[in-house]
Amino acid sequence: MTSPSVSASDVASAREVLREILPPTPLLHSRVLSERVGGPVFLKCENLQRTGSFKARGGYLRISRLSEEERARGVVAASAGNHAQGVAFAAARLGVKATVIMPEGAQLPKIEATRGYGADIILHGETVDDALDYARDYAAERGAVLIHPFDHPDIVAGQGTLGLEILEQCPQVRTIAIPVGGGGLIAGVTVAVKSADPSVNVVGVQAEAVAAYPASLAAGRPVRVQPAATMADGIAVCLPGDIPFGIISGHVDHVLTVSEESLSRALLLCLERAKQVVEPAGAAAVAGLMEYSGMFEPPVVAVLSGGNIDPLLLAKVLRHGLAAAGRYLTFRCRIPDRPGALAAMLGAVAALGANVLDVMHERVTPRLRVDEVEVLLQVETRGPAHCDDVISELRQAGYHLMFR
């Protein structure tokens, strides 16, 4: 395929620039996802890329092609974290001063990592789009070069080198699933892959909370959506780029959306079964496979686009994922307010193989009789079937369980 802005030869040229800078990332087989899809599924581990995501590809290519005069003026970028680190890394390697605008709620490890590569950090706005608007003004005022996170031919071509690696590592691939924010990665991969084999399916996956592409594709032009809370901050882009949109609208096969629950379950699967630490945005393609398994013709390559996650957020998302996977059970139960009643109930839970994580008592409330107490229990189980067993056995033992 060809695009007015990015061609297969552009991606091939980018590969030569990046060959000695960014080595290929591993491609790992996933048995559990293969069973779900009904054919081979592989994970392309860009979470193991330098700076922890694919963003270093486009960032390095873009800055490497600046003139000496442009490099002397410095570069400015806007990002929730991954593009920030990619630009900071590239600027440091090429001897260019970098300033990065990040949303005020950006994760602390991403801020510190970006600063660690030598960039100056400015926190501004609530969203990536707010930061990008400010970055444009900042660059114009100071004469610096804006390194857009996705809407530039060099960025798209650089990200497209990932597609060439996939074709080399998995030449039999039939479907490639890719997380989508602004669209630079999927656009570049689409140019690289469809040029070599137009029959390969390319499927994008967005967080449904901030999914600009479905609305934009329906309208035939980039459409801005409202910002919203999502754990997948790395792909929470409200307005697609013109260059990626032109490629995606003409050549990408599908763009799907996934729920927060699916994202957390996908992250949990990556950690437990693939032993890969990914951020929620980086797990979006896996979430797509889990939620729409019948739509993916195998062999499938799912891109793990980034692994930069705050450990505190990781703990929260894992709890969310465990609950979504039926590994946590939370319920209320009224028991007699007398010695030994709580111990008897906890003993019944333990005998069923469930592990008590938290217990709360409530004694003073109008809905309780004076001789009873309400207990809130959170227990760890082995999965949905075990949850059902625990509920059934406790009810048979005479306990009245409430779930609201």
Secondary structure, DSSP 8 states (H G I E B T S, - for coil): ---SS--HHHHHHHHHHHTTTS----EEE-HHHHHHHTS-EEEEEGGGSGGGBTHHHHHHHHHHTS-HHHHHH-EEEE-SSHHHHHHHHHHHHHT--EEEEE-TT--HHHHHHHHHTT-EEEE-SSSHHHHHHHHHHHHHHHT-EE--SSSSHHHHHHHHHHHHHHHHH-TT--EEEEE-SSSHHHHHHHHHHHHH-TTSEEEEEEEGGG-HHHHHHHHTS---------S-GGG--SS--HHHHHHHHHH--EEEEE-HHHHHHHHHHHHHTS-----TGGGHHHHHHHHSGGG--SSEEEEE-B----HHHHHHHHHHHHHHTT-EEEEEEEEESSTTHHHHHHHHHHHTT-EEEEEEEE---TTS-TTEEEEEEEEE-SSHHHHHHHHHHHHHTT--EE--
